[in-house]
């Protein structure tokens, strides 16, 4: 029976990725019909589209009462993006880092992660002894008010990206344009596939966790996080292959920002997300590794192969700790 759930889990993840791709194509087509610059489409619609799998899973999990999957999916995806994807890219080829990432994006990612941590885990952090408490114990909740603040920060971040993009006067590749009816149909089909895929992933993940004696936090932090981060992994590897290493860090850091603000924010607005101690610890780890990534990026404005290898070791150690925990 577990094998069947694993097969359907893979099917659900494929549906998430394919649905997001169809949704992005349809949305981008409509945007082009209204003469929206391709660069701005990439900074907004495409960025939101690649976060659609995480959004579908987290909202589905929250509505089904699986808050552990909802929060661990976001944190797990961010850890995978930052340590695994960026680490692999750096090992393949040193990743050059643009000044905007050092001065704006990575610090902003650290700030909003700390905000999410304080918002959801404030009481347990003030207690001081959370490391000695059962990791499954309730620690706090990301309220609707907190979610609204995250969404407002997201809107501000997107506006800033658009302003910067317009000042740069640069264009990205042309976006294919379809008929208006076909574009709308693609958007609706993409949304339907994403929703269905999210429901399948959450249900199968819960059943696999139950059968294997794993916690929902662990499976959300590992299997689900990996599956929903596949679009970012593919995008970054393609960027490295095309000799565009700088794009890899922009993709991973940008995705982390959207995951915190868009996924966690919208999920909390729809339904408050309860957080356990394990997720609080994982968010602290996320803050630490993001600071480490900033330090690596600041040195010679690139992440070397050695630093990339160290990031992969950090990810392996974190996964080992999560499994032991």
Secondary structure, DSSP 8 states (H G I E B T S, - for coil): -HHHHHHHHHHHHHHHHHHHHHHHHHHHHHHHHTT--HHHHIIIIIHHHHTHHHHHHHHHHHHTT-HHHHHHHHHHHHHIIIIIIHHHHHHHS-EE--HHIIIIIHHHHHHHHHHHHHHHHHHHHHHS-GGGS-TTSEEEEE-HHHHHHHHHHHHHHHHHHHHHHHHHT----------HHHHHHHHHHHHHHHHHHHHHHHHHHHHHHHHHT--HHHHIIIIIHHHHTHHHHHHHHHHHHTT-HHHHHHHHHHHHHHIIIIIIHHHHHHS-EEEEHHHHHHHHHHHHHHHHHHHHHHGGGEE-HHHHHHHHHHHHHHHHHHHH-
